[in-house]
């Protein structure tokens, strides 16, 4: 089990989770707006790295975690594995 104490400091704590899980069924524009809103919140979050790393460890395939989409998290993990990420 991982330590989830970092969630106490997350900017998204107590927010509507739909912002972080955009639905394509709602339309591209609505999904893009939700994604932009989530990224904006993540940019100012003091525990963004912990959030991202939790999603990577859990293999989370949906939502914005650590300011990244699933595809971005996969690319980040590959780059990290190849030693192309200087700091995480």
N, C-alpha and C positions, 0 to 999 in steps of 0.2 A: 504494500500500500504506500502511496506517495504522500508526502506532507503537503497539505492543501492550505496551510496557514496563510500563504500569500494572497489567497482570495479575499482576505479581510481588507487588503489595501487596493484591490482592483477598482478602477474607475467605473466599471460596468456593474458593480455590486448593487443589486436592488433594481436595476433597469429592466425594461421589457426585453426579453431575450430574442424577440422576433427581429430586432435590429441586427443582431449578430448571426441570424440564420435567414438570409434573404431567400425568398421563394420565387423561382423563375416563373411559376404559374401566375404570379401577380403582375407579370409583365417585366420586360427588360428595364424600363425606366424606373419602376418602383424598386426592383432588385438592385439596380445601380445606386439609387439614392440611399437605400438601407446599407449597402456595402460602404459607401462613402461616409455615412454617419458613424458606422462602426469603426472604421479606420480613424476617423477624427477623434473618437473617444480613446482608442488604443494609443494614439500618438502621445497623449498626455498622461498615460498610465505608468505609474512607477514600477509595476510588476509585469510589464509586457513580455519580457524574456521568459519569466516563469510560466506565464500563460501559454506562450508558443511551445515551450519545451514540454509542458503537460500534454498539449494536443499531439505533439510528435510522439511522445512515449505511449500515449493511449491509442495511437493510430486513428485519431479523429478525422473522419472524411467529410464532415459537413461544417459549415459555419466559418465565421471569422474568429480566429484565435490568435492572440499575439499580433494583431494587425495584419494577418495573412489569410488568404484563402487556402483551400486544400491544395490546389496546384502550386501555390507559392511555398507552402510548407514542405511539400514533396521536393521541390527544387532546392530549397534551403537545406533539407536533410541530405540530399545527394551531394551538394557542394560541401557541406560540413564533413561528410564521409570521405570525400576526396581531398580534404584539407584546403579547400578554397575559401573557407570562411575564416577570417582572421580573428574575429571576436564575436561571441554570440550573446 
